[in-house]
């Protein structure tokens, strides 16, 4: 993929976060952008789907960092590691740069900010039928109260729940918790409420102000990004 195409795939959100959304089928060969250590890790994946997702996430993140930070480094020299909370980070610049990565279906995406960030999360998910337990176990009743206004109530519920799921996942990634915390530790409504592990970690991070933004992609994907307002 050319530099011009990479730039065309990057957009800036109101929070200042930048997103790079790509299709996994558009990636160059791994040797073109992975370091020797990353090539070894890539070769260690046993499951092809996991290997492709990891590869797409790394390419989206590296190209985003190079464009956003105006780096002149070859992609192979932009290595992504993890911070103390397990969040992806590039430590090659002053203070390091937090990154968030997601993938679903044919898409891979990464988010980063030009300046310093302590709270950044990104999640992508396709709306599809789910078992009743998924709705019961992961959502507060109030979070799904807006569903059922369309003629097809089941479809409406599926769409709203998927949107809420990506929002929760983005927040949990920003907290560096993932599914170590119960999704019910986050309640999304007019305001966002944290409790239990999510609240404790949010306080550890200094209770940063943030903006949560969600968009819908065809065919039926939801992409949610949360970023601090520093």
N, C-alpha and C positions, 0 to 999 in steps of 0.2 A: 504494500500500500504506500502511495506517495505521501510526502509531507503535506501537499495541498489537500489530499483527501482526509488526512488526520485532522488538520485544522478545521475542515468543514464539519467534522463529527463532534467537535468540542463546543459546548455552550456554557455560558455563565449564568448562574442563578442570582436571585435577588440577594441571597446571603453572601454573595461573593465567591461561593464554591463553584468550581468548574467541573463539568462532567464530560467524560469521553465515552461515548456509546458506540460499540462496534459489533460486527457480526463475526463469530468465530471462524467462519469460512474465508474471511478476508485477511487472515494472518500470514505474514511471511514465514519462511522456514525458521525453526527455533534457533539455529546457529547464527541467525542474523541479529538476534537481540538478547539472547541469554548469555550470562557469564558461564565460565566452566563449572562453577559450583551449582548454578541453576540448571545447567544441562544435565548434570548428574542427578539432581532432584527430579527433574522432568522424566528422565529415563527410569526412575524408581517407581513411578506410579503403575500399579498393576491393572487398573481399570481405565479403559480408554476415555470414557466420559469424564472422569475426574482429571485425567491428564490434559484433555482439551480445555476444560474449564479453567484449570490452573494456568495454562499457557495463555489463554485469552485474557485473563485478569492481569497477568504480568505485562502483557503487551499494551493493554489499555492504560495501565498505570504508568509504565515507563514513557510512553509517547505523550501522555498528559503532562507528566512532570517536566519533560524536556521542553514542551511547548509553553507551559504555564510559567516556568522559572527561567525560560530562555537559556537553557543549558546548551553547551556545545559538546558535551560528552557523548561518545557513542552509546547506544542503548545498552550494549553489553557491559558497560561500566556503571550503569545505574542499577545498583542492587537494592532490592527491597528486603528489609528485615522486619522485626516486630519490637514494639515498645514493651514496657513492663506489664501492661494490661493485655498484651497479645494482639494489639492493633497494628496493621501494616504501617511501616514508616520508612522514609528514605533519610538516612543519616549523613548524606554527603554534603549537605549545606549547613549553614549556621543554625544550631538548635534543632535540626531535623525537621522533616515535613511529614505530617500525618496524612495517610491515604486511606480510602475505603474502596473495597473491590466487591463486585457482585457478578453473578452470571445466572442465566436462566434460558432454557431453550437455545435459540440461535444467537442470543446476545451475550456480550460480556461488557462490563462497564467499570469505570473507576472515577473517583472523585478526589479532588485536592483543592487547596487554596494557595494563592500566591504568597500570602503572609502566614504567620504562625497560627496554629490552630490546636485546640485541646479537645474539641468535641466535633467529630465528623463521622457520619455513617451513611451508607448507601445500600439500598436493597431493591431487587427486581424480582417480580413473581408474576406468573400467568394465572389469570382467573380461570378456574376449572372446577368441576363438581367435587365436593368433599363429603366425607362422612359426617353425620350429625355430631359425633364426638368432637370433631375439630372445632366446630362453632361453640360447643358447650364448654370445652376445656381451656380455650385460649382467649376468649373474649368476655368482657363484662357485658351484661345484657344491654346496658345503655349505649355501648359502642356500636351496636348494630340496629339501633332503634330507627334509623333513617331508611332502612330497607323496607321493601314492600309497597313503595309508592307507584311502581310501574305495573303494567298488566301481568308481567311474568315475575311473580314475587321471588321464586327460587333463583332466577337469574340475577335479579336486583340484589338479593342477599349475598350471592356468590361474589359479585363485583365489589360490593361494599366491604365484605369481610377480607377480600384479597387486598384491597387498598389499606385497610386497617392493619393487616398482617405486615405489609411492607413498611408501614410507618413504625410499627413496634420493632421490627427487625433492624431498621435503620437506627433507631434510638438505642437498641441494645448493642449494636456494633459501635456506636459512638461512645457508649459507656464501657466498651471493652469487655462485655459480659457474654454476648451471643446468647445461646440457650442455657448458659449456666444459671441464668435467672429465669423465673417463671414469667411468661408473657403477661400474666395477670398482674405482675408488679408494675405494669404501665397501663394507665387508663386514659384513653384518648377521647376527648369531647371538645367542648368550647375551650377548655384548658387541658393541659397534659399533666397528669398526676403520677408521681413516682412513689413507690412504697418498697419496703423490705430491701433486698439486695440492690435494686435499681436506685432507690433513694440514697442508700449508703454510698454507692459509687459516685452518684451525681454530686453528693456533698464532698467526697474526696477530690473531685475534679474542680472544686471551687464554685459549684452552682453557676456555670456559665450561661449567659443569655444565648438563645439560639433561635433558628428559624427552620421549621419543617415544611418541605415543599414536595408535592406529589403530582405526577403527570401520568397520563394513560398513553400507552403506545399500542399500535396495531401489531399483531392481532390479539387484543385482550390482555396486554401486559401492563402492570403498574410499576412505576419507578419512583421510589421515595428517597429523598435526601434530607439529612439534617446537618446543619453546620452552625458553629458559633458565630457570633457577630463581631469578633475582634477585628 
